[in-house]
Amino acid sequence: MNQNKVPEMDHRTSESEIGIIMSLQDSDAIVELSIGETCASCGARMLCVPDGTGKRRLRASNPLNAKIGSKVTIIEKSNFLLKVSFLQYGLPLIFFFIFIFSFYFANISILSIPDELIWFSGGLTGLIIGAIISRYFIERLVEKGECFFEIVAIVH
């Protein structure tokens, strides 16, 4: 079997994924993964964005001391995807509701515009502000350089 070929998604689950180690950096490994249908909606896509060749790579801690070319199983550690999902969806939703209720309780009225439309516009404003804040926090999280994935098995 060609060791440079990235394995298919046959062994992929929602908790783990199989890839090949392409390089080592200190106690971490750069793992190349195949691209799947769910990549476009994955919360971690900012960590393993395909490069110019279309290959997805991400950094994973390597407690098993796997070598370059090894086929490995990786998992997310420390609920990273849950945190990112909250930042991507929960935070903007919270801002959406806060702004709707703020506009409602402020009792803002503009002639010939229904109050519900004003409240909804406030909610959309909150949604946009929440999304901007969310993006800021996600970028800071990624820039920290932490390793959010871990190699848990070497696949033979």
Steps between C-alpha positions, in 0.01 A plus 500: 500500500627846412566678829455844345141425410254640752259233624137517401233600750389138554624501860388851585250551780367811664760457775808395304665523164784316331790678337868467415781677684682727257747667738592531865538821703629450854238280673236568232437355157359651183232257384358501148133410473275425206230749408145386571147622437470639851813718476306805382285505814766393750567736789872426489548581134701811590765265641533267204425719202607325179827636364574580135512130415158440657641299790374551856761506771475565870722480802440226755687415818701181460514318838554166320814628323367392162745544211470680167290294259306324778127463454340630821163559663448849641234637730402843621612575852357734764162547330648745252221452244235558767667830594528604136137403434386714792705792370372454143132449577420564866663838543336658192164352606534648848581843350202461265261457793666767716462759224141399420399543865707817534318658206169373636552645849645824358159540333652647184240611246553629151201627306350255251739217596342219704655456844568131430716596202699739719551230763607251235742754351647542847533123526682485167732776619571294812557190287759682291675643807496155664648343186781759491580443868481124447742513208741708706502244784538205261795666327664567839441138599667375182788750524595368845659209317353241732467145378130407489539145369683194627628180343340208686597200287741393230305312233680212331 
